[in-house]
């Protein structure tokens, strides 16, 4: 076959310049990858040209995370661009066999399975950002795939964001904003601390760490840094002292993290290293979530070793709902749902009081999320409104529901955020009279035990019921055989009992039986339980 000469036009990063490459080849050919340099005045640029068939064929580039319009427009000049966001690992593995190049940010994991699924077609993985720890480099090498990044693309942006978090944390900007929006005016509460004269330890003195150090110096901070690979002359040039890791964390008032996530840096801040820090240290992380042991950070915050932490990144993104706070959030919502279902004609709820018992100081206990979930639990069962953190206070005010909060400071260690939450609804009648407290309000109380929300009080009766599934409450005369009688009726209808608890005033006196069930019993079964001679009242509550 006779050879032919063709020209590939390569789009330049500089719109005023253009590049071309002449290739003598058969009319039909396949180029898997080709690198070239084109001199452009002050420097050179590297381009990667991909083709899958003849010269008229365009490579296919999969963009798995959002990019700016300008970048997409540039890609579309020479490639077929497939913008498919939020792909599951399975979807990515399926799609990758049709693509020559892949562009990701930090949210997409380019695993060995991705390279294996590509069948050898994938030739370039582009990371739109600095770190490449989300790409399996060993697998890329084995499959002959080039991995490139943009190491200076967001250097200044990341440094500025770190400074923003540093200042906002020190001056309690987020807390003060939330306080004002909640209608409070606590000018002295959120003064915070000054940055001037404080020691900032920059952990990782690369491009971002260097830029952040420059800006921190401008704020009057004394800046030290730790980085085993950073040249001492570069640090000295901007007035920064390089120190050992232990010296950095022991002397710092503020710590800012800027290292990559590697086996060496994974969970670098842990229980042991937190124990070496100054009490009251403040931490900023705009690097990688995995460099902090997040459970250890919670313990350090609870103990007061770490006063505050401003995190832009997490080990798992978005963060897992299985946090330390989750069971209390669930408890708050379910207590609200229980309380409103005990009201005769729930729409009459106007006055709600929430009491938090905790060993933490009031300034260390932000109850906005808990209040929002209690509001959600109270309002959603009796309306068509969807309540969340954003609209909870507004929705309560719009419906005329006044929610007040009280805090009881307990002695002891503040390791757990809360000891208990109590919800009271005043000026209403109850469909279950035993839920009325001595002072005349419907009262339910709960706490978290071993990570599971429990109902611990109904009215004046103490109970111990896991808040899972649904609950049957019945007031009875305390006597032998009651648990067996009730259980037998539920068993006949194939209703599974998950737990049962009895709270009583005294032996052979009144008692409240709380029964957890996985299924909703029929009205007939509830009626049969209510007809047991010793049972005085009964109510079914759906959680």
URSUL-V338115 format. One line per field, one symbol per residue. psi: psi as a letter, one per 40 degrees, with the letter a starting at -180 (. if undefined). Layout:
psi: ???
This chain:
psi: hiiihihhhhhieheeiiiihhhhiidhihhdihiihhhgceaiihihhhiebidehiihhhheihiidddddddedeihhhhhifiiddddddddeeidihhibeehhgiddddddefedhdhhhhgacifeehgddddddefhhhiagdedfddddddddddddddddefdddddddddeeiggdedfdaiidheihhhhghfaddddddddddddeeihhiihheehhddddddefhhhiiddddddeidihhhfiihiddehfdhaddddeeiiheihhhhfchdeehhdddddddddeedhdihhheiidhhiihegidddddddddddddddddeehhgeeehdhhhhhhhieiideeghedddddddddddddeeiehhhaddedddddddefhhhiiihhhiiahfdididihhhhhifiiiegdeehideeihhiiiihhfehhihehhbehhighhgibihhhhhihhiiedddddddddddefhhhdihihhidiheaiihhhhhidihiiddddddddehdehdiiihhh.
